[in-house]
């Protein structure tokens, strides 16, 4: 049964890539699906990229074990801030402004908005340095998973994952990714439903009400809003990091660039928000119940040390029947493959779109799609090499990648969208302060896993203060550049509002 379902899953991926292959005539078609993605495709692309396998295998057990039901604050943050507000606040303005500026990537947007080619190159380097290790870590996780479930050697599992990703991504580009994301999203929703059904029905839990009562009997703090011991600060840092972080991640923002038009945004927002609520609740609620199944942390067979990373795999294996466990395997595979394909696309675009077009525009115009496909293969191969070698520095970069990339891009991106007074110097100050805060503090605390979420949150919040302060005391962009960036429609709307205020005051 496991092999049959896996083959069906792989067949869907390859078929979607084949069907989308003939529609990729330009770089815009390959990277953004021609900016013609409908609401369902866009919503599932956003949701499946947002939630990778880490949420089920690592975060759910670790956070649930440490904070109990207080982990559900992450569900609230991811649903309302990471999904609902992200679509409500960013989607329309991002779609309009990037189309007006002709920007397809985050570095291209920063270059056009702040009239700085150096910022484009800087942004591309950040993406390359921090997202490629992230994709390598996903390959590593998938390879370990296949090794444990199917008994496939790590090397062969890694090669299989790389070949599969290369085939369907290089053939179909973003359109193939979006099509498969709908299937993968449905698998994830079904998997979460099955997980909740069997966990809540287990004798250790006995339903929601009895499960909460049993948790309170173990430790009243496990059902407290602040968690055991009132650990509100690290929990708040996790909420900020995982909820506000997607606002500045290139692989997430890309979904707003590609949506068809403004009318597709409201339904996409609803679907994405519901998806986030179901996935995060299923993961963190289940993780919060782990104290009912374990008296102490299980031991990792590879290291011989207790670890929360083994909580969810053991719980799934012991609680679910074989078919249910297989669907959870496909859930993890779906979450990982979607995140992985988005990371590869964005990482390859950092070179093909952001650097090649700057240095060799003639090549980019003539061979853009071919260059993108070749670079996708190159980045997949590079990720494979990293996944096989597993150097310590790569694992360290992966640990801080989320906070570093979001910290570098979040403030310049948001202020660039909404505040006409943002200056190039302010944007530079924001992006450098975010990058510096993340790297320096992470190294200072020696990549302590307990401190990384707080460091990542500070790396996003500090630039939000730095950008306006520096912008107020530095030279603004020429008025005609700002008007061209925000468009005539925004200028007319602003003038109309001023006239209305004058009429009301008179």
Secondary structure, 3 states (H helix, E strand, C coil): CHHHHHHHHHHHHHHHHHHHHHHCCCHHHHHHHHHCECHHHHHHHHHHHHCCCHHHHHHHHHHHHHHHHHHHHHHHHHHHHHHHHHHHHHHHHHHHHHHHHCCCCHHHHHHHHHCCHHHHHHHHHHHHHHHHHHHHHHHHHHHHHHHHHHCCCHHHHHHHHHHHHHHHHHHHHHHHHHHHHHHHHHHHHHHHHHHHHHHHHCCCCCCHHHHHHHHHHHCHHHHCCCCHHHCHHHHHHHHHHHHHHHHHCHHHHHHHHHECCCHHHHHHHHHHHHHHHHHHHHHHHHHHCHHHCCCCCCECCCCCCECCHHHHHHHHHHHCCHHHHHHHHHHHHHHHHHHHHHHHHHHHHHHHHHHHHHHCHHHHHHHHHHHHHHHHHHHHHHHHHHHHHCCHHHHHHHHHHHHHHHHHHHHHHHHHHHCCCCCHHHHHHHHHHHHHHHHHHHHHCCCCHHHHHHHHHHHHHHHHHHHHHHHHCCCCCCHHHHHHHHHHHHHHHHHHHHHHHHHHHC
